[in-house]
């Protein structure tokens, strides 16, 4: 069942028109960003506003119906970052050159790992080059 347009618009505005995981700006996308169910519908998640996040196609596909990921530092299965209950800046930082997302906590590291947030094949042109262009356009890194 499709998300009603007013609810979709509320999610987009709340997310400041960027992916709530990798911070990909919707303005650079050829299509609107998608709705991600934080608790997947296949695992009992609802269409309620508190369960919805704005996500780029790649993050949404990589997240699929997973709610955990492996923290590469501890090798422990850990819950993924939840943009409704957690603040992005508490779990992630940008590398000094702002080209990579670094997980600061087990939530952040597990999410980076599960969603491949720094995979150079994420977007065309490749993510490193894309983020360099975003920096030049003053669209990146986001001012949180």
N, C-alpha and C positions, 0 to 999 in steps of 0.2 A: 504494500500500500504506500502511495506517495505521501510525502510530508506536505501538508498544506502550505501554500505560498506565503501567507503571513508568518507562519512559524519558521519557515526557511529563511525569510528575510530577517527575523529576529535573531536567529543563530548567526547569520552572516554579519550583522551589525555588532553583535556581542563579541565576535571574533576579530573585529576590526578588519574584516575582509581579507584574512590570511589563514592559512592552515594552522590549526592549533597545535600541531605536532612539529612540523619543520619550518613553520612561519613563511611558507611560500606565499607571496602576495597574489591575490586573485587578479589584480590589474594586469599581471603578466600572462595570465592564462587565456588560452583561446576559448575556454569553456568555463562556466561557473564552477566553483569548488563544490564538493559533494558533502552530504551529511553522513557522519559516522555515528553509529550507536555505540557509546562507550561500553555499556553492557550490551553485547550483541543480542538482537532479537532471538536468535537461535538458542540463546542461553537465558531467555526470559526477560530481556531488556524491553523497555517501553519506548514509545514515540514522544514521551514527555520531554519538555525543554531541558530539564536537569540531566537527561541521558543523551543529549545530542551535542556533537562537536562539528565544527567546520573542518574539512580535511581535503587536501589535494587528492587527486585520483590515486597517485602512487602510495601515499600513506594509508589511505582507506583500503586499497587492495592488499598491501603488505600486512596491515593489522588484521584484516579478514574477520574471523570471530575469535581471535586470541585475546586473552585478558592478562596473560603473563608472558614474560620473556626471560631469557637467561642473562643475568648480570655477568659480563665477561670477567670482571674483577674477582668476584666471589664464587662464580660457577653455580650460583643458586638461582632457581626459578623465582622470579619476583613479579609483583603486579606492575602492569604498565602505567605510565603517567596518565592521570585523570584530570583533564583541564577544568572540570567542574569543581573538583575538591582540592586541587593543588595549583600553585603558581609556577608558571614555566621557569621563571628566573631562579627559583629555589632548587630546581632539578637539572637545569641546563645552563651552559654558558657558550658563548661564541669563542672560537679560537682567536688569537691575537689579530690575525688577518681577516677575521669574520667569515672564513670560508668553510669552517666545519663546526658542527654542533657537538659539544662535549657534555656527556652525562656527568653530573657532579655527585649524584646519589644512586643507590641501587635502582630506584624508579627510572631515573634518567638514563642510566647505562643500559638497563634492560630494554627500554623503549628505543634508544639509539640502535641497539643490536637487532631487535625484532623488526623494526621499520626500516633498517638500513639507511638511516638519515643522512649519511655521508657517502653513499654509493655514488660513484662518479657517473653512473649511467641513469641517475634518477630523472633527469630532465634533459631536454634538448635545448640549447647545447648542454654539454655535460655540466653537472651541478657546480663544480668549482668555477668554470668559466661563467656560468649563469650568475652565480653569486658575485663574481667580480663586476659584471655588468650592472647588477642591482646596486652595488656600492657606488659605482660611477653615477648612477641615476638617483642616488640618495634615497633609494627604497630599502636599503639594507645597511647595517642590521636594524631591525625594528627598535624603536624607542619605547621600551616597556616601562 
